[in-house]
Amino acid sequence: MKFTKASPLRGELSIPGDKSISHRSIMFGSLAKGTTEITNFLQGADCLSTIACFHKMGIDIENNKDSVIVHGNGLFGLKKPETILDCGNSGTTTRLISGLLSAQNFDVTLTGDDSIKKRPMKRIMDPLSHMGADIRSLEGNGCAPLAITGKKLYGIHYTSRVASAQVKSAILLAGLYAEGETKVTEPYVSRNHSEIMLKHFGADVTTEGTTASIRPARELYGSRIIVPGDISSAAFFIAAGLLVPGSEILMKHVGINPTRDGILSVCRDMGADITLLNKNTDSGEPTADILVKSSCLRGTEIGGAIIPTLIDELPIIAAMACFAEGETIIKDAGELKVKESNRIEVMVQNLSAMGADVTETEDGMIIRGGKPLHGAVIDSRLDHRIAMTFAVAGLCADGETEIKGAECVNISYPGFYQDLERLGK
């Protein structure tokens, strides 16, 4: 894909469903008794990998595009798959189902694409093993493929070194089946979609401070899930609306869960003109329409407790910082190194190629903004967040920006380029 400087972006947009919530709706619906109907499910490659895995374990799932209907078999209704479960590019699929598979009465092997085979799985293997799980890295490197043999599990109180919703959720899902109470304490609160939805399905989940607790369940019950628009996807249009002069974009029914909305706080700190309209909590998750108008931005410092609330948005925030006046410091973001790519390294390399004044640090980067950017050839490393970030940067840079591996946006936002083009007409 190639991009050049854009005319004002104007219009209204419905953001595709939240990726995290879409994954969980399939998983929890499969474990529930009865039918679960999911509206605004994200039809991205990652979430389709989750559907495929549960299909292989005997769950009847009707994907009608506009809605997905899961015919759950109950907590103990999963069947041994006849083949290896392929999680594709999805870390959420790999880590979360490892928790629930650790307690089944069969053995299974999980694998994924080349990216998944490099992502760290010891962070879930260690706590699950403490619960009694038999989970092994077949290559012995702490990565997928993983071999899991179902065992009886026991509740633990696990103190996680990282604030990771995937780690927390894997342990809580194992805790559904474990003997006694299971607790996870994090350094900061990570996104809490699992806790909200598990409670919605009837699980005994409580939270206090940075600790989430679950007691074993007798049964979960099918439910109706309305998936809000994904704020991580909306972030790219928030940035485009702020950066392209004369722009005004309205994004409808976007999730603004406080464990996910750090992008909004950072944008306001940078002087962004953002208004939240029609706030609503009817679906269990808070939502709003987000109105963005082009703004003159200033640098800021980002670190500490806010990082888990915007970890997936840091690449686009880094790009925004290039167009802001003054210096922006991003720190405490070491998790970016173990995403679909090493996002710190990739952002610094590609922004530098466009003429940005950016320095890599051990856990983030320093960006000195206000210097005009020029087009460049960008290697996305097949990371969807990187490809979308540089599509937006290309709309604000002089000359032409070419993105290699641009099709990787299908992982989370199959219609991204079309929506971006439509707003510019």
Stockholm file with secondary structure:
# STOCKHOLM 1.0

chainA/1-425         MKFTKASPLRGELSIPGDKSISHRSIMFGSLAKGTTEITNFLQGADCLSTIACFHKMGIDIENNKDSVIVHGNGLFGLKKPETILDCGNSGTTTRLISGLLSAQNFDVTLTGDDSIKKRPMKRIMDPLSHMGADIRSLEGNGCAPLAITGKKLYGIHYTSRVASAQVKSAILLAGLYAEGETKVTEPYVSRNHSEIMLKHFGADVTTEGTTASIRPARELYGSRIIVPGDISSAAFFIAAGLLVPGSEILMKHVGINPTRDGILSVCRDMGADITLLNKNTDSGEPTADILVKSSCLRGTEIGGAIIPTLIDELPIIAAMACFAEGETIIKDAGELKVKESNRIEVMVQNLSAMGADVTETEDGMIIRGGKPLHGAVIDSRLDHRIAMTFAVAGLCADGETEIKGAECVNISYPGFYQDLERLGK
#=GR chainA/1-425 SS CEECCCCCCEEEEECCBCHHHHHHHHHHHHHSEEEEEEESCCCSHHHHHHHHHHHHTTCEEEECSSEEEEEEECTTCCCCCSSCEECTTCHHHHHHHHHHHTTSSSEEEEECCTTGGGSCCHHHHHHHHHTTCEEEETTSSSSSSEEEECCCCBCCEEECSSCCHHHHHHHHHHHTTSBSCEEEECSSCCCCHHHHHHHHTTCEEEEETTEEEEECCSCCBCCEEECCBCHHHHHHHHHHHHHSTTCEEEEEEEECCTTTTHHHHHHHHTTCEEEEEEEECTTSSCEEEEEEECCCCBCCEECGGGGGGSGGGHHHHHHHHHTSBSEEEECSCGGGGGSSSCHHHHHHHHHHHTTCEEEEETTEEEEECCCCCBCCEEECTTCHHHHHHHHHHHTTSBSCEEEETGGGGGGTCTTHHHHHHHHTC
#=GC SS_cons         CEECCCCCCEEEEECCBCHHHHHHHHHHHHHSEEEEEEESCCCSHHHHHHHHHHHHTTCEEEECSSEEEEEEECTTCCCCCSSCEECTTCHHHHHHHHHHHTTSSSEEEEECCTTGGGSCCHHHHHHHHHTTCEEEETTSSSSSSEEEECCCCBCCEEECSSCCHHHHHHHHHHHTTSBSCEEEECSSCCCCHHHHHHHHTTCEEEEETTEEEEECCSCCBCCEEECCBCHHHHHHHHHHHHHSTTCEEEEEEEECCTTTTHHHHHHHHTTCEEEEEEEECTTSSCEEEEEEECCCCBCCEECGGGGGGSGGGHHHHHHHHHTSBSEEEECSCGGGGGSSSCHHHHHHHHHHHTTCEEEEETTEEEEECCCCCBCCEEECTTCHHHHHHHHHHHTTSBSCEEEETGGGGGGTCTTHHHHHHHHTC
//
